[in-house]
Every structure is written in structure tokens, then in C-alpha cells.
Amino acid sequence: MALTLITSSDLPEADAPASTLALANDTDAQAVAFDGIAQIVLNFPKFSDGRAFSQAYVLRRRGFAGDIRAQGDVLIDQLLQMQRSGFSSAVLRADQDAAHGQKLLGHYSSFYQGDAIGAPRFQQAA
């Protein structure tokens, strides 16, 4: 799953679908009902707060197939981990360069370890 990068200046006011659910960082992702939800927004209040990574991972493993969006203090350094954790879009902090972030996402073509979407490489068919 490719990660879509959005700069905060490019984010229209009415960008979120009507069926959007915003979760607080202390919400138990195991208990979230997501039937009829197209987008779940997870917040990074500061770059060092990683609870949203766990929430995204759990939501994907539970079968949520819609958009999981990262918002808040989102840095390009975190994008690869966001993609592997199950995020599908990220709103970058205003001082971040989306073009450089996209370049960083292309550094690795595959991973040995599994992630929120794929099985570990050693379990994949040759």
C-alpha cells in the first residue's frame, strides 16, 4: 500500500469524508467499531509520541481497509514506518518537504520482516 503525502497547506477544509472517525491517542484500537467508516484519522501530538503507529497496525490487522491518515507533528523521517504500520495517507508538518519524503519512501523495495499489510518475506511464495 502506497502512502499518499499531503502538505498541510494543500489540505482543503472539506477534505475529510463524511464517514471519518478521529481517534484520540489513548483509544483502544481493539474496541473501535469501524463499520461504515471510510477514513480514520490518528493524531501525532508530537513526533516522539508513537501510539498512533500501534493504533494503525491494530486497525489494519483487524481488517480496516479504508484510509488511515496521520495528522499532527508528522515528519518525513517517520513515513516509512507509517507505511509499514498501515497508514495510507499522511499530512506533513508545514516545514516538511513532501518531494523529499516521497524520495525516502523509495529507498527500500522490500523488507524481510512482515508488516501491517504483508507477511514476512520468508513466508511469501517465490
JOMOHU-V570412 format. One record per backbone hydrogen bond with DSSP energy under -0.5 kcal/mol. NH is the residue of the N-H (numbers start at 0). CO is the residue of the C=O. If there is no record, write none. Layout:
# JOMOHU-V570412
((NH | CO) (NH | CO))
This chain:
# JOMOHU-V570412
((3 | 1) (3 | 87) (5 | 89) (7 | 91) (9 | 6) (10 | 6) (10 | 7) (11 | 9) (14 | 11) (19 | 16) (19 | 17) (20 | 38) (22 | 20) (22 | 40) (26 | 23) (28 | 26) (30 | 27) (31 | 28) (33 | 31) (36 | 33) (37 | 18) (38 | 18) (39 | 66) (40 | 20) (41 | 39) (41 | 68) (42 | 22) (43 | 70) (44 | 42) (48 | 45) (49 | 47) (52 | 49) (53 | 49) (54 | 50) (55 | 51) (56 | 52) (57 | 53) (58 | 54) (59 | 55) (60 | 56) (61 | 57) (62 | 59) (63 | 58) (66 | 37) (68 | 39) (68 | 66) (69 | 88) (70 | 41) (72 | 43) (73 | 71) (74 | 72) (77 | 74) (78 | 75) (81 | 77) (82 | 78) (83 | 79) (84 | 80) (85 | 81) (85 | 82) (86 | 81) (87 | 67) (88 | 67) (89 | 3) (90 | 69) (91 | 5) (91 | 89) (92 | 73) (95 | 92) (97 | 95) (100 | 96) (101 | 97) (102 | 98) (103 | 99) (104 | 100) (105 | 101) (105 | 102) (106 | 103) (114 | 117) (115 | 83) (120 | 111) (121 | 111) (122 | 119) (123 | 119) (123 | 120))
